[in-house]
Amino acid sequence: EQTPGCATKQTAKLKHLTPSYMPRQDVFDYIQARVTSQKDIFQEYNVQFNTEVQSVRWCDEKQAFLVSIARISNDEMTPISEEHEYEKVVWAAGLQSKPRMPPEVFGRLQGYKGPILHSTQFDELEYLLGKENKENQDMPLKGHNIVLVGDNYSAEDLALQSIKSGADHVY
């Protein structure tokens, strides 16, 4: 029996049905299984999780990037600030790490009463509208029209997710 919105085959690495979009935890589980199959590269390369990059700056004197980070200590109470030197830096967080909404959009939407959200806040929309739609919690967008501003992959993904969540129309 197929679960709506899920792949029909189980993947060897994930061992369960997955939605047509990859949830964050499934992506993490896949990457972790993939990169640790031969050896634990997380330990070998000192990969750190729960770490926020505070700043990255080039230092001419050292001919290196100085990266300031903040992370939570092992006691999960004390923040630790550190600075490290690197020869190279790769920005791999994408543009969606923090919502960016052009001010022109807000100017054109004056008077609009519904929620205006960035793609990174889509779960909040499902939650907000799901609270209104108590009789059908599985379809939180049922009875709603959704307008997506954008034309890249996240807009396509959110259009499909909106339809799966019951939106009447997606524009």
TORPA-4810 file (N, C-alpha, C, O; in nm, 3 decimals):
<nodes>
NODE_1_0.085_-0.118_0.000_0.000_0.000_0.000_0.090_0.124_0.000_0.186_0.132_0.077_E
NODE_2_0.057_0.220_-0.087_0.139_0.340_-0.100_0.085_0.452_-0.011_-0.036_0.477_-0.006_Q
NODE_3_0.175_0.518_0.058_0.138_0.633_0.139_0.130_0.755_0.048_0.225_0.778_-0.028_T
NODE_4_0.022_0.834_0.052_0.012_0.951_-0.036_0.132_1.045_-0.018_0.175_1.074_0.093_P
NODE_5_0.186_1.091_-0.133_0.297_1.184_-0.130_0.431_1.121_-0.098_0.529_1.192_-0.076_G
NODE_6_0.438_0.986_-0.095_0.564_0.921_-0.062_0.614_0.839_-0.180_0.538_0.799_-0.267_C
NODE_7_0.743_0.816_-0.180_0.804_0.733_-0.283_0.750_0.591_-0.271_0.711_0.548_-0.162_A
NODE_8_0.747_0.519_-0.383_0.691_0.384_-0.380_0.792_0.279_-0.340_0.754_0.169_-0.299_T
NODE_9_0.922_0.308_-0.351_1.025_0.212_-0.314_1.097_0.257_-0.189_1.114_0.376_-0.164_K
NODE_10_1.138_0.159_-0.113_1.222_0.192_0.002_1.364_0.208_-0.045_1.409_0.135_-0.133_Q
NODE_11_1.435_0.302_0.011_1.575_0.317_-0.025_1.660_0.236_0.071_1.624_0.219_0.187_T
NODE_12_1.770_0.185_0.021_1.857_0.100_0.103_1.912_0.175_0.224_1.925_0.117_0.332_A
NODE_13_1.943_0.302_0.207_2.004_0.378_0.316_1.902_0.423_0.420_1.930_0.421_0.540_K
NODE_14_1.781_0.463_0.375_1.683_0.520_0.468_1.593_0.416_0.531_1.543_0.436_0.642_L
NODE_15_1.572_0.304_0.462_1.494_0.192_0.515_1.350_0.227_0.554_1.292_0.162_0.641_K
NODE_16_1.292_0.329_0.492_1.152_0.360_0.513_1.103_0.447_0.397_1.183_0.506_0.325_H
NODE_17_0.972_0.456_0.382_0.917_0.540_0.277_0.947_0.686_0.307_0.943_0.728_0.423_L
NODE_18_0.975_0.762_0.204_1.005_0.903_0.224_0.913_0.988_0.138_0.871_0.943_0.031_T
NODE_19_0.880_1.108_0.181_0.798_1.198_0.100_0.872_1.236_-0.028_0.992_1.209_-0.041_P
NODE_20_0.802_1.299_-0.122_0.865_1.337_-0.248_0.970_1.445_-0.227_1.056_1.462_-0.313_S
NODE_21_0.965_1.518_-0.117_1.072_1.610_-0.080_1.144_1.545_0.038_1.084_1.470_0.114_Y
NODE_22_1.269_1.574_0.051_1.347_1.510_0.158_1.342_1.595_0.286_1.395_1.706_0.288_M
NODE_23_1.280_1.544_0.390_1.284_1.615_0.518_1.428_1.624_0.569_1.512_1.538_0.539_P
NODE_24_1.456_1.727_0.646_1.591_1.754_0.696_1.652_1.633_0.765_1.768_1.600_0.740_R
NODE_25_1.576_1.565_0.852_1.631_1.451_0.926_1.670_1.339_0.831_1.772_1.273_0.853_Q
NODE_26_1.590_1.313_0.726_1.624_1.209_0.630_1.750_1.244_0.552_1.833_1.157_0.526_D
NODE_27_1.765_1.371_0.515_1.886_1.414_0.445_2.007_1.391_0.536_2.109_1.338_0.492_V
NODE_28_1.995_1.432_0.662_2.104_1.413_0.757_2.137_1.264_0.774_2.254_1.226_0.770_F
NODE_29_2.034_1.180_0.792_2.057_1.036_0.810_2.126_0.976_0.689_2.216_0.893_0.702_D
NODE_30_2.083_1.018_0.569_2.144_0.967_0.446_2.291_1.007_0.438_2.378_0.924_0.413_Y
NODE_31_2.319_1.136_0.461_2.458_1.184_0.452_2.543_1.114_0.556_2.655_1.072_0.527_I
NODE_32_2.492_1.103_0.676_2.569_1.039_0.782_2.600_0.893_0.747_2.713_0.848_0.766_Q
NODE_33_2.502_0.819_0.697_2.525_0.680_0.659_2.624_0.671_0.542_2.709_0.583_0.539_A
NODE_34_2.611_0.762_0.449_2.696_0.762_0.329_2.842_0.795_0.363_2.933_0.726_0.317_R
NODE_35_2.864_0.898_0.441_3.001_0.942_0.467_3.070_0.865_0.578_3.190_0.882_0.599_V
NODE_36_2.998_0.782_0.649_3.062_0.704_0.755_3.068_0.555_0.719_3.103_0.473_0.803_T
NODE_37_3.033_0.520_0.595_3.031_0.378_0.558_3.171_0.317_0.558_3.186_0.199_0.591_S
NODE_38_3.275_0.393_0.521_3.413_0.343_0.519_3.488_0.380_0.647_3.560_0.298_0.704_Q
NODE_39_3.470_0.505_0.691_3.535_0.555_0.812_3.455_0.675_0.860_3.375_0.730_0.785_K
NODE_40_3.476_0.715_0.982_3.400_0.826_1.038_3.468_0.958_1.002_3.554_1.006_1.076_D
NODE_41_3.428_1.015_0.888_3.491_1.140_0.847_3.451_1.257_0.936_3.521_1.358_0.940_I
NODE_42_3.339_1.245_1.007_3.301_1.352_1.099_3.409_1.369_1.205_3.445_1.481_1.241_F
NODE_43_3.459_1.257_1.255_3.563_1.264_1.357_3.698_1.299_1.293_3.772_1.381_1.346_Q
NODE_44_3.729_1.237_1.178_3.857_1.261_1.113_3.877_1.409_1.078_3.987_1.462_1.094_E
NODE_45_3.771_1.475_1.030_3.782_1.614_0.989_3.727_1.712_1.093_3.710_1.830_1.064_Y
NODE_46_3.699_1.663_1.213_3.652_1.746_1.323_3.528_1.827_1.284_3.523_1.948_1.306_N
NODE_47_3.429_1.762_1.227_3.303_1.827_1.192_3.229_1.860_1.320_3.215_1.775_1.409_V
NODE_48_3.181_1.983_1.330_3.111_2.026_1.451_2.967_2.061_1.417_2.940_2.133_1.321_Q
NODE_49_2.875_2.010_1.496_2.734_2.042_1.480_2.695_2.142_1.588_2.773_2.168_1.680_F
NODE_50_2.575_2.198_1.576_2.525_2.297_1.673_2.625_2.410_1.692_2.652_2.454_1.804_N
NODE_51_2.679_2.456_1.580_2.779_2.562_1.581_2.733_2.673_1.488_2.693_2.646_1.375_T
NODE_52_2.739_2.795_1.535_2.699_2.909_1.453_2.823_2.989_1.415_2.904_3.025_1.500_E
NODE_53_2.837_3.017_1.285_2.947_3.101_1.239_2.907_3.245_1.266_2.806_3.294_1.216_V
NODE_54_2.988_3.313_1.346_2.961_3.452_1.381_3.017_3.548_1.276_2.952_3.646_1.241_Q
NODE_55_3.138_3.517_1.226_3.198_3.602_1.123_3.307_3.526_1.049_3.367_3.432_1.102_S
NODE_56_3.332_3.570_0.927_3.442_3.519_0.846_3.510_3.641_0.786_3.446_3.725_0.723_V
NODE_57_3.640_3.651_0.807_3.711_3.765_0.750_3.849_3.720_0.704_3.909_3.629_0.761_R
NODE_58_3.899_3.785_0.599_4.030_3.755_0.545_4.134_3.836_0.621_4.115_3.955_0.646_W
NODE_59_4.245_3.772_0.658_4.354_3.839_0.727_4.476_3.839_0.634_4.536_3.735_0.610_C
NODE_60_4.512_3.958_0.583_4.628_3.971_0.494_4.757_3.926_0.562_4.841_3.859_0.502_D
NODE_61_4.771_3.964_0.688_4.893_3.933_0.762_4.917_3.781_0.772_5.029_3.735_0.754_E
NODE_62_4.811_3.705_0.800_4.823_3.560_0.816_4.797_3.484_0.686_4.821_3.364_0.677_K
NODE_63_4.747_3.557_0.585_4.708_3.493_0.458_4.614_3.375_0.485_4.632_3.264_0.434_Q
NODE_64_4.513_3.404_0.568_4.416_3.301_0.607_4.283_3.367_0.639_4.275_3.487_0.666_A
NODE_65_4.179_3.285_0.637_4.048_3.330_0.681_4.040_3.310_0.832_4.079_3.205_0.883_F
NODE_66_3.990_3.409_0.902_3.966_3.398_1.045_3.816_3.378_1.064_3.735_3.462_1.026_L
NODE_67_3.780_3.266_1.122_3.639_3.229_1.138_3.605_3.226_1.286_3.661_3.148_1.363_V
NODE_68_3.513_3.314_1.325_3.466_3.318_1.464_3.339_3.235_1.474_3.246_3.252_1.395_S
NODE_69_3.335_3.145_1.573_3.219_3.058_1.590_3.168_3.067_1.734_3.239_3.108_1.825_I
NODE_70_3.044_3.026_1.751_2.984_3.011_1.883_2.915_2.875_1.885_2.843_2.840_1.791_A
NODE_71_2.938_2.801_1.988_2.872_2.671_2.002_2.836_2.649_2.148_2.884_2.718_2.237_R
NODE_72_2.751_2.551_2.169_2.709_2.519_2.305_2.805_2.416_2.362_2.842_2.321_2.293_I
NODE_73_2.845_2.434_2.485_2.938_2.342_2.551_2.870_2.208_2.579_2.749_2.193_2.560_S
NODE_74_2.948_2.113_2.625_2.894_1.980_2.656_2.788_1.982_2.764_2.700_1.896_2.767_N
NODE_75_2.793_2.081_2.854_2.691_2.089_2.958_2.562_2.152_2.905_2.464_2.166_2.978_D
NODE_76_2.563_2.190_2.776_2.448_2.247_2.705_2.394_2.374_2.769_2.279_2.411_2.748_E
NODE_77_2.477_2.440_2.846_2.434_2.563_2.911_2.524_2.681_2.874_2.478_2.795_2.862_M
NODE_78_2.651_2.653_2.856_2.749_2.759_2.839_2.787_2.776_2.693_2.837_2.682_2.631_T
NODE_79_2.765_2.895_2.636_2.812_2.916_2.499_2.965_2.932_2.497_3.023_2.992_2.587_P
NODE_80_3.027_2.877_2.395_3.172_2.885_2.380_3.200_2.962_2.251_3.146_2.929_2.145_I
NODE_81_3.284_3.065_2.260_3.325_3.140_2.142_3.470_3.104_2.111_3.554_3.097_2.200_S
NODE_82_3.496_3.081_1.982_3.630_3.044_1.939_3.660_3.111_1.806_3.569_3.151_1.733_E
NODE_83_3.790_3.123_1.774_3.829_3.172_1.642_3.929_3.073_1.585_4.021_3.028_1.653_E
NODE_84_3.910_3.039_1.456_3.997_2.943_1.389_4.050_3.004_1.260_3.988_3.094_1.203_H
NODE_85_4.164_2.954_1.214_4.224_2.997_1.087_4.206_2.887_0.983_4.225_2.769_1.012_E
NODE_86_4.169_2.928_0.861_4.153_2.834_0.751_4.211_2.892_0.623_4.206_3.013_0.600_Y
NODE_87_4.266_2.804_0.538_4.317_2.847_0.408_4.202_2.875_0.311_4.210_2.966_0.228_E
NODE_88_4.096_2.797_0.323_3.982_2.810_0.232_3.853_2.807_0.313_3.848_2.747_0.421_K
NODE_89_3.750_2.872_0.260_3.618_2.872_0.323_3.515_2.848_0.213_3.523_2.910_0.106_V
NODE_90_3.420_2.760_0.238_3.312_2.733_0.144_3.181_2.770_0.211_3.150_2.720_0.319_V
NODE_91_3.104_2.858_0.147_2.971_2.893_0.198_2.874_2.790_0.143_2.852_2.785_0.022_W
NODE_92_2.815_2.706_0.229_2.729_2.599_0.183_2.593_2.599_0.252_2.525_2.496_0.254_A
NODE_93_2.553_2.711_0.309_2.425_2.717_0.380_2.312_2.759_0.288_2.196_2.751_0.328_A
NODE_94_2.341_2.805_0.167_2.236_2.851_0.077_2.184_2.987_0.120_2.228_3.043_0.220_G
NODE_95_2.091_3.038_0.042_2.036_3.170_0.070_1.920_3.164_0.168_1.879_3.268_0.221_L
NODE_96_1.866_3.044_0.194_1.747_3.033_0.277_1.777_3.021_0.425_1.687_2.996_0.504_Q
NODE_97_1.902_3.038_0.464_1.933_3.023_0.606_1.865_3.132_0.689_1.827_3.107_0.803_S
NODE_98_1.849_3.251_0.633_1.775_3.358_0.700_1.681_3.420_0.598_1.722_3.451_0.486_K
NODE_99_1.555_3.438_0.635_1.457_3.494_0.539_1.498_3.632_0.488_1.537_3.719_0.566_P
NODE_100_1.488_3.649_0.358_1.512_3.779_0.296_1.388_3.811_0.213_1.356_3.739_0.118_R
NODE_101_1.321_3.916_0.248_1.199_3.954_0.177_1.214_4.097_0.129_1.227_4.189_0.211_M
NODE_102_1.212_4.118_-0.003_1.230_4.253_-0.057_1.123_4.350_-0.006_1.005_4.315_-0.005_P
NODE_103_1.162_4.470_0.035_1.066_4.568_0.086_0.958_4.603_-0.017_0.845_4.638_0.020_P
NODE_104_0.992_4.594_-0.147_0.893_4.625_-0.251_0.771_4.533_-0.242_0.659_4.575_-0.272_E
NODE_105_0.793_4.409_-0.199_0.682_4.314_-0.186_0.583_4.365_-0.082_0.462_4.363_-0.105_V
NODE_106_0.634_4.410_0.031_0.545_4.460_0.136_0.468_4.584_0.092_0.352_4.601_0.128_F
NODE_107_0.533_4.670_0.014_0.466_4.790_-0.037_0.346_4.756_-0.123_0.244_4.824_-0.118_G
NODE_108_0.357_4.651_-0.202_0.246_4.612_-0.290_0.138_4.533_-0.217_0.027_4.519_-0.268_R
NODE_109_0.168_4.485_-0.100_0.071_4.403_-0.026_0.005_4.479_0.089_-0.055_4.418_0.177_L
NODE_110_0.017_4.610_0.089_-0.048_4.689_0.194_-0.198_4.661_0.191_-0.260_4.659_0.084_Q
NODE_111_-0.254_4.638_0.306_-0.397_4.610_0.315_-0.429_4.461_0.314_-0.539_4.422_0.351_G
NODE_112_-0.335_4.378_0.272_-0.356_4.233_0.275_-0.357_4.186_0.420_-0.269_4.223_0.498_Y
NODE_113_-0.455_4.105_0.456_-0.473_4.066_0.597_-0.417_3.928_0.632_-0.401_3.897_0.750_K
NODE_114_-0.388_3.846_0.533_-0.340_3.711_0.560_-0.193_3.706_0.595_-0.124_3.808_0.590_G
NODE_115_-0.144_3.587_0.629_-0.002_3.574_0.664_0.088_3.592_0.541_0.054_3.547_0.432_P
NODE_116_0.201_3.659_0.560_0.303_3.674_0.457_0.428_3.608_0.515_0.483_3.653_0.615_I
NODE_117_0.471_3.501_0.451_0.583_3.423_0.505_0.689_3.399_0.400_0.660_3.396_0.280_L
NODE_118_0.811_3.380_0.444_0.922_3.338_0.360_0.917_3.186_0.348_0.857_3.119_0.432_H
NODE_119_0.979_3.131_0.245_0.976_2.986_0.225_1.031_2.910_0.345_0.990_2.797_0.370_S
NODE_120_1.123_2.969_0.419_1.178_2.902_0.536_1.076_2.891_0.649_1.099_2.819_0.747_T
NODE_121_0.963_2.961_0.636_0.861_2.962_0.741_0.736_2.884_0.700_0.631_2.898_0.763_Q
NODE_122_0.745_2.803_0.595_0.628_2.734_0.543_0.559_2.647_0.648_0.436_2.641_0.651_F
NODE_123_0.636_2.581_0.732_0.574_2.498_0.837_0.485_2.581_0.927_0.383_2.531_0.977_D
NODE_124_0.522_2.708_0.950_0.440_2.796_1.032_0.305_2.821_0.965_0.203_2.830_1.034_E
NODE_125_0.304_2.833_0.832_0.179_2.854_0.760_0.088_2.734_0.778_-0.031_2.749_0.808_L
NODE_126_0.142_2.614_0.760_0.061_2.493_0.779_0.007_2.489_0.922_-0.107_2.450_0.943_E
NODE_127_0.088_2.528_1.019_0.044_2.528_1.159_-0.067_2.632_1.181_-0.171_2.602_1.239_Y
NODE_128_-0.042_2.756_1.134_-0.140_2.864_1.153_-0.275_2.829_1.090_-0.379_2.843_1.153_L
NODE_129_-0.271_2.782_0.966_-0.396_2.753_0.897_-0.456_2.621_0.945_-0.578_2.604_0.939_L
NODE_130_-0.373_2.529_0.991_-0.423_2.402_1.044_-0.504_2.423_1.171_-0.598_2.348_1.198_G
NODE_131_-0.468_2.525_1.250_-0.543_2.556_1.371_-0.684_2.602_1.335_-0.779_2.573_1.408_K
NODE_132_-0.698_2.674_1.222_-0.830_2.719_1.176_-0.914_2.603_1.124_-1.036_2.603_1.137_E
NODE_133_-0.848_2.505_1.066_-0.913_2.397_0.994_-0.918_2.271_1.081_-0.861_2.168_1.045_N
NODE_134_-0.985_2.280_1.194_-0.984_2.172_1.293_-1.045_2.041_1.242_-1.005_1.933_1.285_K
NODE_135_-1.141_2.051_1.150_-1.206_1.927_1.104_-1.120_1.848_1.007_-1.151_1.732_0.979_E
NODE_136_-1.013_1.906_0.955_-0.929_1.833_0.861_-0.782_1.867_0.886_-0.720_1.938_0.807_N
NODE_137_-0.726_1.816_0.995_-0.587_1.845_1.032_-0.486_1.792_0.931_-0.375_1.846_0.921_Q
NODE_138_-0.522_1.686_0.855_-0.429_1.631_0.755_-0.416_1.720_0.633_-0.321_1.705_0.556_D
NODE_139_-0.510_1.813_0.615_-0.509_1.903_0.500_-0.518_2.047_0.551_-0.621_2.112_0.533_M
NODE_140_-0.411_2.097_0.616_-0.420_2.228_0.682_-0.445_2.345_0.588_-0.489_2.451_0.633_P
NODE_141_-0.418_2.330_0.459_-0.436_2.442_0.367_-0.568_2.433_0.291_-0.596_2.516_0.204_L
NODE_142_-0.650_2.334_0.324_-0.780_2.316_0.256_-0.864_2.443_0.272_-0.877_2.497_0.382_K
NODE_143_-0.921_2.489_0.160_-1.003_2.609_0.162_-0.925_2.737_0.146_-0.983_2.846_0.152_G
NODE_144_-0.795_2.728_0.125_-0.711_2.847_0.112_-0.648_2.855_-0.027_-0.618_2.754_-0.090_H
NODE_145_-0.631_2.978_-0.072_-0.556_3.005_-0.195_-0.418_3.053_-0.154_-0.405_3.136_-0.064_N
NODE_146_-0.315_3.004_-0.221_-0.177_3.036_-0.188_-0.114_3.110_-0.306_-0.127_3.066_-0.420_I
NODE_147_-0.047_3.221_-0.278_0.029_3.293_-0.380_0.176_3.277_-0.346_0.220_3.311_-0.237_V
NODE_148_0.253_3.224_-0.442_0.397_3.208_-0.424_0.468_3.313_-0.508_0.442_3.325_-0.627_L
NODE_149_0.555_3.388_-0.446_0.638_3.484_-0.519_0.775_3.421_-0.532_0.843_3.399_-0.432_V
NODE_150_0.815_3.391_-0.654_0.943_3.325_-0.679_0.927_3.219_-0.785_0.816_3.174_-0.814_G
NODE_151_1.038_3.181_-0.843_1.029_3.082_-0.951_1.144_2.983_-0.948_1.179_2.924_-1.050_D
NODE_152_1.203_2.964_-0.831_1.314_2.871_-0.823_1.268_2.740_-0.759_1.148_2.719_-0.742_N
NODE_153_1.361_2.654_-0.724_1.326_2.522_-0.673_1.239_2.527_-0.549_1.145_2.448_-0.536_Y
NODE_154_1.268_2.620_-0.456_1.188_2.623_-0.334_1.043_2.659_-0.367_0.952_2.608_-0.302_S
NODE_155_1.020_2.746_-0.466_0.883_2.781_-0.504_0.812_2.658_-0.561_0.696_2.633_-0.530_A
NODE_156_0.882_2.582_-0.645_0.822_2.460_-0.701_0.791_2.360_-0.590_0.683_2.301_-0.588_E
NODE_157_0.885_2.341_-0.498_0.863_2.248_-0.387_0.744_2.290_-0.302_0.662_2.208_-0.263_D
NODE_158_0.735_2.421_-0.274_0.626_2.470_-0.189_0.492_2.465_-0.261_0.389_2.444_-0.198_L
NODE_159_0.492_2.483_-0.393_0.368_2.469_-0.469_0.316_2.326_-0.457_0.197_2.305_-0.432_A
NODE_160_0.403_2.229_-0.474_0.362_2.088_-0.462_0.318_2.056_-0.319_0.218_1.988_-0.298_L
NODE_161_0.393_2.104_-0.221_0.356_2.079_-0.082_0.222_2.144_-0.048_0.143_2.086_0.027_Q
NODE_162_0.197_2.262_-0.102_0.069_2.331_-0.077_-0.047_2.249_-0.132_-0.151_2.236_-0.068_S
NODE_163_-0.029_2.193_-0.252_-0.133_2.109_-0.313_-0.156_1.985_-0.227_-0.270_1.947_-0.200_I
NODE_164_-0.046_1.922_-0.185_-0.058_1.802_-0.100_-0.125_1.834_0.033_-0.189_1.748_0.093_K
NODE_165_-0.110_1.958_0.079_-0.168_1.999_0.206_-0.309_2.053_0.190_-0.368_2.105_0.285_S
NODE_166_-0.365_2.041_0.067_-0.505_2.072_0.047_-0.538_2.208_-0.006_-0.657_2.241_-0.013_G
NODE_167_-0.442_2.292_-0.045_-0.472_2.426_-0.097_-0.568_2.416_-0.214_-0.553_2.329_-0.300_A
NODE_168_-0.666_2.505_-0.218_-0.761_2.507_-0.329_-0.691_2.549_-0.458_-0.710_2.485_-0.562_D
NODE_169_-0.612_2.654_-0.453_-0.539_2.702_-0.570_-0.401_2.753_-0.527_-0.385_2.806_-0.417_H
NODE_170_-0.303_2.735_-0.614_-0.170_2.790_-0.592_-0.137_2.876_-0.712_-0.138_2.828_-0.826_V
NODE_171_-0.109_3.003_-0.687_-0.079_3.097_-0.795_0.066_3.136_-0.791_0.111_3.215_-0.874_Y
</nodes>
